[in-house]
């Protein structure tokens, strides 16, 4: 691999002519950051699902209470 001019963290792959980040520390930071974001998103999705379930259950309870009040 050839180093990119004025940037020691990047190198050019001679086979594909693509530029590759060769800084392992920065790559590990990126992977860690991506993992944290993914876990956060999964947690938010779980909370949204829980909230939706609670809303549905509240609507069901409300409907049952209306039936009781109306004597059906």
Residue, then its C-alpha position, 0 to 999 in steps of 0.5 A: x500500500x502507498x501512503x496518501x500524500x499529507x495523511x499518514x492514516x490513509x493508504x492507497x490499495x494498488x490492486x483496487x486503487x481505493x483509499x483505505x483507512x489504516x489507523x486501527x485505533x480510529x477504526x476501533x473507535x468507530x466500531x465502538x461508537x457504531x455499537x453504542x448507537x445501535x444499542x441505543x436505537x434498539x432500546x428506543x425501539x423497545x420502549x416505543x413497542x412497550x408504549x404502543x402495547x400500553x396504549x392498546x391495553x389502555x384502550x381495551x380497558x377503556x372500552x370494557x369500562x364503557x361496556x360496564x357503565x352502559x350495562x352491555 
